[in-house]
Amino acid sequence: MAKDYYSTLGVERSADASTIKKAYRKLAQKFHPDRNPGDKAAEEKFKQITEAYAVLSDPEKKRQYDQFGDTGFHQRFSQEDIFRNMDFGDIFGSFGGEDLFSQLFGGGRARGGARRPSKGQDYSMQINIPFRLAVQGGERRIDYRSDSRVEQIKVRIPAGIESGSKLRVAGKGGPNPTGGPPGDLFLQIEIDPDPLFTREGSDLLVRVEVPFSGVCLGTSVEVPTLENPKRVKVPAGMQPGQKIRLRGFGVAASGRRPAGDLYAIIEVEIPKTLTSEQTKLVEKLQDLGL
């Protein structure tokens, strides 16, 4: 998939070096792994903005990127070329230094030509996880075929992970033929739907049916949650589609991110058939303009 380094950093193609550096530092502070422990999506974003900065901060690489476009540029430059002779202390500044670069990118060549040990090939595979595991977090065992053998791996799933996110399992990629460290295994996460709940960011939504008399006069209903049902009051006159908020019953808290909320969406329960007595009462209500 083509990359747009300018969009990655959120700058115009006409941006000067100072603007590019300022944009990178702002994003690096937001997505730095130390500020987002266990958040693989943030780590991946940090890697993307760092690669973009490594290209756009180098006049010659930037010129070739502008001239040949993303595809042509990457036909000429490998990832090692992108970071070769870069001052990583200047790139990362107070954000982590060369040790962080080695951890995230697995090698490269630092300023002065010192060769970092290269890694084996990275592998990737897609796994599907249950909705509730994604929301609450936990562990998942997966069967992983490597070098003609099946290995069972235990993976920690952070609470609140989203579809499309990637988890890195260090050292489970391809072996290094030169004796260096093996590559990593990247798991692309897809989340199975849930029969009751849907998700919007850190919040959960669930639909709850209330009898017509209940929305007219007020009532109480049981709302499903991820644990045990919770009974809540429905005020008189509540309209279909309105929501009742259950604070803290959404996506589980993770790191500095607080727990989300659960919203019960009110739907009016309309019976398919009526008894004769119910029919007479509804007809009377109709006569009264209700």
C-alpha positions as protocol buffer text, in pm:
chain_id: "A"
residue {
  index: 1
  type: MET
  ca { x: 0 y: 0 z: 0 }
}
residue {
  index: 2
  type: ALA
  ca { x: 136 y: 339 z: -99 }
}
residue {
  index: 3
  type: LYS
  ca { x: 246 y: 574 z: 175 }
}
residue {
  index: 4
  type: ASP
  ca { x: 208 y: 949 z: 183 }
}
residue {
  index: 5
  type: TYR
  ca { x: 472 y: 1080 z: 419 }
}
residue {
  index: 6
  type: TYR
  ca { x: 328 y: 1431 z: 411 }
}
residue {
  index: 7
  type: SER
  ca { x: -16 y: 1307 z: 518 }
}
residue {
  index: 8
  type: THR
  ca { x: 146 y: 1088 z: 783 }
}
residue {
  index: 9
  type: LEU
  ca { x: 299 y: 1397 z: 945 }
}
residue {
  index: 10
  type: GLY
  ca { x: 0 y: 1617 z: 867 }
}
residue {
  index: 11
  type: VAL
  ca { x: 197 y: 1877 z: 672 }
}
residue {
  index: 12
  type: GLU
  ca { x: 169 y: 2033 z: 327 }
}
residue {
  index: 13
  type: ARG
  ca { x: 409 y: 1932 z: 51 }
}
residue {
  index: 14
  type: SER
  ca { x: 546 y: 2286 z: 64 }
}
residue {
  index: 15
  type: ALA
  ca { x: 635 y: 2258 z: 435 }
}
residue {
  index: 16
  type: ASP
  ca { x: 988 y: 2365 z: 528 }
}
residue {
  index: 17
  type: ALA
  ca { x: 1230 y: 2169 z: 748 }
}
residue {
  index: 18
  type: SER
  ca { x: 1126 y: 2353 z: 1064 }
}
residue {
  index: 19
  type: THR
  ca { x: 757 y: 2280 z: 1010 }
}
residue {
  index: 20
  type: ILE
  ca { x: 828 y: 1913 z: 936 }
}
residue {
  index: 21
  type: LYS
  ca { x: 1038 y: 1876 z: 1252 }
}
residue {
  index: 22
  type: LYS
  ca { x: 777 y: 2053 z: 1466 }
}
residue {
  index: 23
  type: ALA
  ca { x: 499 y: 1828 z: 1330 }
}
residue {
  index: 24
  type: TYR
  ca { x: 706 y: 1517 z: 1399 }
}
residue {
  index: 25
  type: ARG
  ca { x: 787 y: 1617 z: 1757 }
}
residue {
  index: 26
  type: LYS
  ca { x: 421 y: 1685 z: 1832 }
}
residue {
  index: 27
  type: LEU
  ca { x: 313 y: 1346 z: 1696 }
}
residue {
  index: 28
  type: ALA
  ca { x: 607 y: 1167 z: 1860 }
}
residue {
  index: 29
  type: GLN
  ca { x: 502 y: 1297 z: 2199 }
}
residue {
  index: 30
  type: LYS
  ca { x: 148 y: 1169 z: 2140 }
}
residue {
  index: 31
  type: PHE
  ca { x: 233 y: 821 z: 2008 }
}
residue {
  index: 32
  type: HIS
  ca { x: 560 y: 744 z: 2186 }
}
residue {
  index: 33
  type: PRO
  ca { x: 559 y: 382 z: 2318 }
}
residue {
  index: 34
  type: ASP
  ca { x: 658 y: 498 z: 2669 }
}
residue {
  index: 35
  type: ARG
  ca { x: 340 y: 705 z: 2682 }
}
residue {
  index: 36
  type: ASN
  ca { x: 127 y: 425 z: 2535 }
}
residue {
  index: 37
  type: PRO
  ca { x: 248 y: 104 z: 2702 }
}
residue {
  index: 38
  type: GLY
  ca { x: 104 y: -204 z: 2540 }
}
residue {
  index: 39
  type: ASP
  ca { x: -73 y: -5 z: 2268 }
}
residue {
  index: 40
  type: LYS
  ca { x: 47 y: -165 z: 1945 }
}
residue {
  index: 41
  type: ALA
  ca { x: -159 y: 74 z: 1732 }
}
residue {
  index: 42
  type: ALA
  ca { x: 26 y: 369 z: 1888 }
}
residue {
  index: 43
  type: GLU
  ca { x: 359 y: 191 z: 1838 }
}
residue {
  index: 44
  type: GLU
  ca { x: 279 y: 132 z: 1471 }
}
residue {
  index: 45
  type: LYS
  ca { x: 183 y: 499 z: 1431 }
}
residue {
  index: 46
  type: PHE
  ca { x: 509 y: 603 z: 1598 }
}
residue {
  index: 47
  type: LYS
  ca { x: 704 y: 390 z: 1351 }
}
residue {
  index: 48
  type: GLN
  ca { x: 516 y: 544 z: 1057 }
}
residue {
  index: 49
  type: ILE
  ca { x: 579 y: 904 z: 1160 }
}
residue {
  index: 50
  type: THR
  ca { x: 945 y: 830 z: 1236 }
}
residue {
  index: 51
  type: GLU
  ca { x: 997 y: 678 z: 890 }
}
residue {
  index: 52
  type: ALA
  ca { x: 821 y: 976 z: 733 }
}
residue {
  index: 53
  type: TYR
  ca { x: 1042 y: 1218 z: 924 }
}
residue {
  index: 54
  type: ALA
  ca { x: 1359 y: 1026 z: 832 }
}
residue {
  index: 55
  type: VAL
  ca { x: 1274 y: 1080 z: 464 }
}
residue {
  index: 56
  type: LEU
  ca { x: 1134 y: 1433 z: 468 }
}
residue {
  index: 57
  type: SER
  ca { x: 1405 y: 1571 z: 696 }
}
residue {
  index: 58
  type: ASP
  ca { x: 1681 y: 1462 z: 456 }
}
residue {
  index: 59
  type: PRO
  ca { x: 1698 y: 1704 z: 159 }
}
residue {
  index: 60
  type: GLU
  ca { x: 1819 y: 1443 z: -92 }
}
residue {
  index: 61
  type: LYS
  ca { x: 1572 y: 1175 z: 12 }
}
residue {
  index: 62
  type: LYS
  ca { x: 1293 y: 1431 z: 16 }
}
residue {
  index: 63
  type: ARG
  ca { x: 1388 y: 1545 z: -334 }
}
residue {
  index: 64
  type: GLN
  ca { x: 1377 y: 1189 z: -468 }
}
residue {
  index: 65
  type: TYR
  ca { x: 1052 y: 1114 z: -285 }
}
residue {
  index: 66
  type: ASP
  ca { x: 896 y: 1426 z: -441 }
}
residue {
  index: 67
  type: GLN
  ca { x: 1036 y: 1341 z: -784 }
}
residue {
  index: 68
  type: PHE
  ca { x: 959 y: 969 z: -806 }
}
residue {
  index: 69
  type: GLY
  ca { x: 660 y: 935 z: -573 }
}
residue {
  index: 70
  type: ASP
  ca { x: 614 y: 668 z: -311 }
}
residue {
  index: 71
  type: THR
  ca { x: 642 y: 364 z: -537 }
}
residue {
  index: 72
  type: GLY
  ca { x: 946 y: 490 z: -727 }
}
residue {
  index: 73
  type: PHE
  ca { x: 1115 y: 601 z: -407 }
}
residue {
  index: 74
  type: HIS
  ca { x: 1079 y: 263 z: -240 }
}
residue {
  index: 75
  type: GLN
  ca { x: 1214 y: 91 z: -548 }
}
residue {
  index: 76
  type: ARG
  ca { x: 1533 y: 288 z: -487 }
}
residue {
  index: 77
  type: PHE
  ca { x: 1547 y: 296 z: -106 }
}
residue {
  index: 78
  type: SER
  ca { x: 1520 y: 8 z: 140 }
}
residue {
  index: 79
  type: GLN
  ca { x: 1428 y: 73 z: 503 }
}
residue {
  index: 80
  type: GLU
  ca { x: 1798 y: 51 z: 590 }
}
residue {
  index: 81
  type: ASP
  ca { x: 1870 y: 316 z: 322 }
}
residue {
  index: 82
  type: ILE
  ca { x: 1601 y: 541 z: 468 }
}
residue {
  index: 83
  type: PHE
  ca { x: 1768 y: 546 z: 810 }
}
residue {
  index: 84
  type: ARG
  ca { x: 2131 y: 524 z: 697 }
}
residue {
  index: 85
  type: ASN
  ca { x: 2353 y: 804 z: 831 }
}
residue {
  index: 86
  type: MET
  ca { x: 2067 y: 962 z: 1018 }
}
residue {
  index: 87
  type: ASP
  ca { x: 2135 y: 1117 z: 1356 }
}
residue {
  index: 88
  type: PHE
  ca { x: 1896 y: 915 z: 1567 }
}
residue {
  index: 89
  type: GLY
  ca { x: 1958 y: 1132 z: 1869 }
}
residue {
  index: 90
  type: ASP
  ca { x: 1829 y: 1422 z: 1662 }
}
residue {
  index: 91
  type: ILE
  ca { x: 1532 y: 1224 z: 1532 }
}
residue {
  index: 92
  type: PHE
  ca { x: 1422 y: 1091 z: 1868 }
}
residue {
  index: 93
  type: GLY
  ca { x: 1567 y: 1364 z: 2089 }
}
residue {
  index: 94
  type: SER
  ca { x: 1426 y: 1303 z: 2434 }
}
residue {
  index: 95
  type: PHE
  ca { x: 1191 y: 1038 z: 2298 }
}
residue {
  index: 96
  type: GLY
  ca { x: 1408 y: 733 z: 2341 }
}
residue {
  index: 97
  type: GLY
  ca { x: 1731 y: 732 z: 2137 }
}
residue {
  index: 98
  type: GLU
  ca { x: 1892 y: 456 z: 1940 }
}
residue {
  index: 99
  type: ASP
  ca { x: 1785 y: 174 z: 2173 }
}
residue {
  index: 100
  type: LEU
  ca { x: 1425 y: 256 z: 2091 }
}
residue {
  index: 101
  type: PHE
  ca { x: 1507 y: 262 z: 1720 }
}
residue {
  index: 102
  type: SER
  ca { x: 1663 y: -83 z: 1746 }
}
residue {
  index: 103
  type: GLN
  ca { x: 1360 y: -212 z: 1937 }
}
residue {
  index: 104
  type: LEU
  ca { x: 1107 y: -76 z: 1686 }
}
residue {
  index: 105
  type: PHE
  ca { x: 1288 y: -121 z: 1355 }
}
residue {
  index: 106
  type: GLY
  ca { x: 1520 y: -409 z: 1432 }
}
residue {
  index: 107
  type: GLY
  ca { x: 1847 y: -273 z: 1308 }
}
residue {
  index: 108
  type: GLY
  ca { x: 1983 y: -31 z: 1053 }
}
residue {
  index: 109
  type: ARG
  ca { x: 2301 y: 167 z: 1024 }
}
residue {
  index: 110
  type: ALA
  ca { x: 2370 y: 451 z: 1263 }
}
residue {
  index: 111
  type: ARG
  ca { x: 2575 y: 764 z: 1197 }
}
residue {
  index: 112
  type: GLY
  ca { x: 2940 y: 676 z: 1157 }
}
residue {
  index: 113
  type: GLY
  ca { x: 2864 y: 354 z: 968 }
}
residue {
  index: 114
  type: ALA
  ca { x: 2836 y: 122 z: 1271 }
}
residue {
  index: 115
  type: ARG
  ca { x: 2633 y: -175 z: 1157 }
}
residue {
  index: 116
  type: ARG
  ca { x: 2345 y: -289 z: 1375 }
}
residue {
  index: 117
  type: PRO
  ca { x: 2268 y: -661 z: 1383 }
}
residue {
  index: 118
  type: SER
  ca { x: 1998 y: -732 z: 1125 }
}
residue {
  index: 119
  type: LYS
  ca { x: 1693 y: -940 z: 1210 }
}
residue {
  index: 120
  type: GLY
  ca { x: 1536 y: -1236 z: 1041 }
}
residue {
  index: 121
  type: GLN
  ca { x: 1229 y: -1191 z: 827 }
}
residue {
  index: 122
  type: ASP
  ca { x: 912 y: -1065 z: 996 }
}
residue {
  index: 123
  type: TYR
  ca { x: 604 y: -1282 z: 955 }
}
residue {
  index: 124
  type: SER
  ca { x: 240 y: -1176 z: 971 }
}
residue {
  index: 125
  type: MET
  ca { x: -91 y: -1353 z: 1014 }
}
residue {
  index: 126
  type: GLN
  ca { x: -452 y: -1254 z: 1077 }
}
residue {
  index: 127
  type: ILE
  ca { x: -640 y: -1374 z: 1383 }
}
residue {
  index: 128
  type: ASN
  ca { x: -1005 y: -1327 z: 1479 }
}
residue {
  index: 129
  type: ILE
  ca { x: -1089 y: -1264 z: 1841 }
}
residue {
  index: 130
  type: PRO
  ca { x: -1426 y: -1246 z: 2021 }
}
residue {
  index: 131
  type: PHE
  ca { x: -1583 y: -904 z: 2067 }
}
residue {
  index: 132
  type: ARG
  ca { x: -1577 y: -928 z: 2445 }
}
residue {
  index: 133
  type: LEU
  ca { x: -1210 y: -1025 z: 2456 }
}
residue {
  index: 134
  type: ALA
  ca { x: -1127 y: -718 z: 2249 }
}
residue {
  index: 135
  type: VAL
  ca { x: -1333 y: -497 z: 2479 }
}
residue {
  index: 136
  type: GLN
  ca { x: -1219 y: -639 z: 2813 }
}
residue {
  index: 137
  type: GLY
  ca { x: -870 y: -758 z: 2729 }
}
residue {
  index: 138
  type: GLY
  ca { x: -714 y: -1088 z: 2829 }
}
residue {
  index: 139
  type: GLU
  ca { x: -510 y: -1370 z: 2684 }
}
residue {
  index: 140
  type: ARG
  ca { x: -558 y: -1580 z: 2373 }
}
residue {
  index: 141
  type: ARG
  ca { x: -376 y: -1893 z: 2266 }
}
residue {
  index: 142
  type: ILE
  ca { x: -316 y: -1928 z: 1894 }
}
residue {
  index: 143
  type: ASP
  ca { x: -172 y: -2207 z: 1682 }
}
residue {
  index: 144
  type: TYR
  ca { x: 113 y: -2076 z: 1474 }
}
residue {
  index: 145
  type: ARG
  ca { x: 283 y: -2276 z: 1200 }
}
residue {
  index: 146
  type: SER
  ca { x: 652 y: -2199 z: 1170 }
}
residue {
  index: 147
  type: ASP
  ca { x: 916 y: -2396 z: 982 }
}
residue {
  index: 148
  type: SER
  ca { x: 677 y: -2688 z: 918 }
}
residue {
  index: 149
  type: ARG
  ca { x: 581 y: -2723 z: 1283 }
}
residue {
  index: 150
  type: VAL
  ca { x: 285 y: -2595 z: 1480 }
}
residue {
  index: 151
  type: GLU
  ca { x: 356 y: -2396 z: 1793 }
}
residue {
  index: 152
  type: GLN
  ca { x: 100 y: -2269 z: 2042 }
}
residue {
  index: 153
  type: ILE
  ca { x: 157 y: -1908 z: 2143 }
}
residue {
  index: 154
  type: LYS
  ca { x: -8 y: -1721 z: 2427 }
}
residue {
  index: 155
  type: VAL
  ca { x: -84 y: -1362 z: 2328 }
}
residue {
  index: 156
  type: ARG
  ca { x: -191 y: -1081 z: 2559 }
}
residue {
  index: 157
  type: ILE
  ca { x: -480 y: -883 z: 2412 }
}
residue {
  index: 158
  type: PRO
  ca { x: -494 y: -525 z: 2546 }
}
residue {
  index: 159
  type: ALA
  ca { x: -837 y: -398 z: 2647 }
}
residue {
  index: 160
  type: GLY
  ca { x: -993 y: -180 z: 2379 }
}
residue {
  index: 161
  type: ILE
  ca { x: -798 y: -312 z: 2082 }
}
residue {
  index: 162
  type: GLU
  ca { x: -965 y: -236 z: 1748 }
}
residue {
  index: 163
  type: SER
  ca { x: -997 y: -426 z: 1420 }
}
residue {
  index: 164
  type: GLY
  ca { x: -698 y: -362 z: 1199 }
}
residue {
  index: 165
  type: SER
  ca { x: -459 y: -320 z: 1491 }
}
residue {
  index: 166
  type: LYS
  ca { x: -138 y: -521 z: 1495 }
}
residue {
  index: 167
  type: LEU
  ca { x: 25 y: -701 z: 1785 }
}
residue {
  index: 168
  type: ARG
  ca { x: 395 y: -783 z: 1774 }
}
residue {
  index: 169
  type: VAL
  ca { x: 518 y: -1114 z: 1913 }
}
residue {
  index: 170
  type: ALA
  ca { x: 892 y: -1066 z: 1945 }
}
residue {
  index: 171
  type: GLY
  ca { x: 1123 y: -1335 z: 1814 }
}
residue {
  index: 172
  type: LYS
  ca { x: 856 y: -1550 z: 1647 }
}
residue {
  index: 173
  type: GLY
  ca { x: 941 y: -1452 z: 1290 }
}
residue {
  index: 174
  type: GLY
  ca { x: 1192 y: -1607 z: 1053 }
}
residue {
  index: 175
  type: PRO
  ca { x: 1536 y: -1721 z: 1167 }
}
residue {
  index: 176
  type: ASN
  ca { x: 1842 y: -1514 z: 1082 }
}
residue {
  index: 177
  type: PRO
  ca { x: 2075 y: -1709 z: 852 }
}
residue {
  index: 178
  type: THR
  ca { x: 2374 y: -1506 z: 974 }
}
residue {
  index: 179
  type: GLY
  ca { x: 2314 y: -1586 z: 1339 }
}
residue {
  index: 180
  type: GLY
  ca { x: 2148 y: -1259 z: 1435 }
}
residue {
  index: 181
  type: PRO
  ca { x: 1815 y: -1227 z: 1615 }
}
residue {
  index: 182
  type: PRO
  ca { x: 1504 y: -1379 z: 1456 }
}
residue {
  index: 183
  type: GLY
  ca { x: 1230 y: -1165 z: 1308 }
}
residue {
  index: 184
  type: ASP
  ca { x: 900 y: -1088 z: 1475 }
}
residue {
  index: 185
  type: LEU
  ca { x: 547 y: -1215 z: 1421 }
}
residue {
  index: 186
  type: PHE
  ca { x: 284 y: -948 z: 1359 }
}
residue {
  index: 187
  type: LEU
  ca { x: -76 y: -1043 z: 1432 }
}
residue {
  index: 188
  type: GLN
  ca { x: -341 y: -843 z: 1248 }
}
residue {
  index: 189
  type: ILE
  ca { x: -649 y: -832 z: 1466 }
}
residue {
  index: 190
  type: GLU
  ca { x: -1002 y: -877 z: 1334 }
}
residue {
  index: 191
  type: ILE
  ca { x: -1290 y: -870 z: 1582 }
}
residue {
  index: 192
  type: ASP
  ca { x: -1597 y: -1090 z: 1556 }
}
residue {
  index: 193
  type: PRO
  ca { x: -1934 y: -915 z: 1599 }
}
residue {
  index: 194
  type: ASP
  ca { x: -2136 y: -959 z: 1917 }
}
residue {
  index: 195
  type: PRO
  ca { x: -2508 y: -1051 z: 1911 }
}
residue {
  index: 196
  type: LEU
  ca { x: -2596 y: -779 z: 2165 }
}
residue {
  index: 197
  type: PHE
  ca { x: -2336 y: -504 z: 2167 }
}
residue {
  index: 198
  type: THR
  ca { x: -2186 y: -268 z: 1913 }
}
residue {
  index: 199
  type: ARG
  ca { x: -1898 y: -33 z: 1974 }
}
residue {
  index: 200
  type: GLU
  ca { x: -1818 y: 333 z: 1915 }
}
residue {
  index: 201
  type: GLY
  ca { x: -1465 y: 406 z: 2033 }
}
residue {
  index: 202
  type: SER
  ca { x: -1457 y: 333 z: 2406 }
}
residue {
  index: 203
  type: ASP
  ca { x: -1837 y: 322 z: 2436 }
}
residue {
  index: 204
  type: LEU
  ca { x: -2076 y: 31 z: 2389 }
}
residue {
  index: 205
  type: LEU
  ca { x: -2432 y: 39 z: 2258 }
}
residue {
  index: 206
  type: VAL
  ca { x: -2712 y: -206 z: 2330 }
}
residue {
  index: 207
  type: ARG
  ca { x: -3078 y: -192 z: 2226 }
}
residue {
  index: 208
  type: VAL
  ca { x: -3345 y: -237 z: 2492 }
}
residue {
  index: 209
  type: GLU
  ca { x: -3717 y: -285 z: 2423 }
}
residue {
  index: 210
  type: VAL
  ca { x: -3967 y: -109 z: 2650 }
}
residue {
  index: 211
  type: PRO
  ca { x: -4347 y: -160 z: 2638 }
}
residue {
  index: 212
  type: PHE
  ca { x: -4551 y: 130 z: 2504 }
}
residue {
  index: 213
  type: SER
  ca { x: -4707 y: 181 z: 2846 }
}
residue {
  index: 214
  type: GLY
  ca { x: -4360 y: 195 z: 2998 }
}
residue {
  index: 215
  type: VAL
  ca { x: -4238 y: 485 z: 2785 }
}
residue {
  index: 216
  type: CYS
  ca { x: -4565 y: 668 z: 2845 }
}
residue {
  index: 217
  type: LEU
  ca { x: -4582 y: 622 z: 3223 }
}
residue {
  index: 218
  type: GLY
  ca { x: -4221 y: 547 z: 3313 }
}
residue {
  index: 219
  type: THR
  ca { x: -4084 y: 209 z: 3417 }
}
residue {
  index: 220
  type: SER
  ca { x: -3763 y: 20 z: 3482 }
}
residue {
  index: 221
  type: VAL
  ca { x: -3588 y: -234 z: 3258 }
}
residue {
  index: 222
  type: GLU
  ca { x: -3293 y: -467 z: 3277 }
}
residue {
  index: 223
  type: VAL
  ca { x: -3002 y: -358 z: 3058 }
}
residue {
  index: 224
  type: PRO
  ca { x: -2747 y: -625 z: 2953 }
}
residue {
  index: 225
  type: THR
  ca { x: -2386 y: -539 z: 3041 }
}
residue {
  index: 226
  type: LEU
  ca { x: -2062 y: -728 z: 2982 }
}
residue {
  index: 227
  type: GLU
  ca { x: -2104 y: -881 z: 3328 }
}
residue {
  index: 228
  type: ASN
  ca { x: -2446 y: -892 z: 3497 }
}
residue {
  index: 229
  type: PRO
  ca { x: -2765 y: -716 z: 3382 }
}
residue {
  index: 230
  type: LYS
  ca { x: -2835 y: -383 z: 3550 }
}
residue {
  index: 231
  type: ARG
  ca { x: -3183 y: -247 z: 3616 }
}
residue {
  index: 232
  type: VAL
  ca { x: -3229 y: 118 z: 3521 }
}
residue {
  index: 233
  type: LYS
  ca { x: -3519 y: 361 z: 3530 }
}
residue {
  index: 234
  type: VAL
  ca { x: -3689 y: 474 z: 3210 }
}
residue {
  index: 235
  type: PRO
  ca { x: -3848 y: 816 z: 3266 }
}
residue {
  index: 236
  type: ALA
  ca { x: -4200 y: 882 z: 3143 }
}
residue {
  index: 237
  type: GLY
  ca { x: -4215 y: 1027 z: 2795 }
}
residue {
  index: 238
  type: MET
  ca { x: -3882 y: 888 z: 2676 }
}
residue {
  index: 239
  type: GLN
  ca { x: -3870 y: 873 z: 2297 }
}
residue {
  index: 240
  type: PRO
  ca { x: -3762 y: 579 z: 2081 }
}
residue {
  index: 241
  type: GLY
  ca { x: -3393 y: 610 z: 1993 }
}
residue {
  index: 242
  type: GLN
  ca { x: -3303 y: 807 z: 2304 }
}
residue {
  index: 243
  type: LYS
  ca { x: -3023 y: 666 z: 2518 }
}
residue {
  index: 244
  type: ILE
  ca { x: -2970 y: 593 z: 2884 }
}
residue {
  index: 245
  type: ARG
  ca { x: -2607 y: 618 z: 2993 }
}
residue {
  index: 246
  type: LEU
  ca { x: -2444 y: 364 z: 3223 }
}
residue {
  index: 247
  type: ARG
  ca { x: -2116 y: 526 z: 3321 }
}
residue {
  index: 248
  type: GLY
  ca { x: -1811 y: 300 z: 3323 }
}
residue {
  index: 249
  type: PHE
  ca { x: -1985 y: -6 z: 3174 }
}
residue {
  index: 250
  type: GLY
  ca { x: -1821 y: 26 z: 2830 }
}
residue {
  index: 251
  type: VAL
  ca { x: -1474 y: -74 z: 2708 }
}
residue {
  index: 252
  type: ALA
  ca { x: -1249 y: -163 z: 3001 }
}
residue {
  index: 253
  type: ALA
  ca { x: -989 y: 90 z: 3118 }
}
residue {
  index: 254
  type: SER
  ca { x: -636 y: 43 z: 2985 }
}
residue {
  index: 255
  type: GLY
  ca { x: -328 y: 239 z: 3088 }
}
residue {
  index: 256
  type: ARG
  ca { x: -422 y: 605 z: 3112 }
}
residue {
  index: 257
  type: ARG
  ca { x: -744 y: 555 z: 2916 }
}
residue {
  index: 258
  type: PRO
  ca { x: -1050 y: 540 z: 3145 }
}
residue {
  index: 259
  type: ALA
  ca { x: -1331 y: 291 z: 3101 }
}
residue {
  index: 260
  type: GLY
  ca { x: -1595 y: 382 z: 2843 }
}
residue {
  index: 261
  type: ASP
  ca { x: -1970 y: 401 z: 2895 }
}
residue {
  index: 262
  type: LEU
  ca { x: -2260 y: 180 z: 2795 }
}
residue {
  index: 263
  type: TYR
  ca { x: -2560 y: 338 z: 2624 }
}
residue {
  index: 264
  type: ALA
  ca { x: -2896 y: 163 z: 2630 }
}
residue {
  index: 265
  type: ILE
  ca { x: -3089 y: 267 z: 2318 }
}
residue {
  index: 266
  type: ILE
  ca { x: -3462 y: 269 z: 2390 }
}
residue {
  index: 267
  type: GLU
  ca { x: -3691 y: 92 z: 2146 }
}
residue {
  index: 268
  type: VAL
  ca { x: -4068 y: 68 z: 2186 }
}
residue {
  index: 269
  type: GLU
  ca { x: -4194 y: -288 z: 2201 }
}
residue {
  index: 270
  type: ILE
  ca { x: -4494 y: -322 z: 1971 }
}
residue {
  index: 271
  type: PRO
  ca { x: -4686 y: -650 z: 2007 }
}
residue {
  index: 272
  type: LYS
  ca { x: -4764 y: -837 z: 1688 }
}
residue {
  index: 273
  type: THR
  ca { x: -5105 y: -948 z: 1820 }
}
residue {
  index: 274
  type: LEU
  ca { x: -5345 y: -812 z: 2081 }
}
residue {
  index: 275
  type: THR
  ca { x: -5602 y: -980 z: 2300 }
}
residue {
  index: 276
  type: SER
  ca { x: -5959 y: -861 z: 2265 }
}
residue {
  index: 277
  type: GLU
  ca { x: -5930 y: -667 z: 2591 }
}
residue {
  index: 278
  type: GLN
  ca { x: -5607 y: -501 z: 2477 }
}
residue {
  index: 279
  type: THR
  ca { x: -5768 y: -413 z: 2146 }
}
residue {
  index: 280
  type: LYS
  ca { x: -6058 y: -238 z: 2321 }
}
residue {
  index: 281
  type: LEU
  ca { x: -5820 y: -42 z: 2545 }
}
residue {
  index: 282
  type: VAL
  ca { x: -5603 y: 67 z: 2251 }
}
residue {
  index: 283
  type: GLU
  ca { x: -5915 y: 173 z: 2059 }
}
residue {
  index: 284
  type: LYS
  ca { x: -6022 y: 378 z: 2362 }
}
residue {
  index: 285
  type: LEU
  ca { x: -5677 y: 542 z: 2372 }
}
residue {
  index: 286
  type: GLN
  ca { x: -5711 y: 615 z: 2002 }
}
residue {
  index: 287
  type: ASP
  ca { x: -6045 y: 783 z: 2065 }
}
residue {
  index: 288
  type: LEU
  ca { x: -5875 y: 995 z: 2331 }
}
residue {
  index: 289
  type: GLY
  ca { x: -5609 y: 1104 z: 2080 }
}
residue {
  index: 290
  type: LEU
  ca { x: -5320 y: 891 z: 2207 }
}
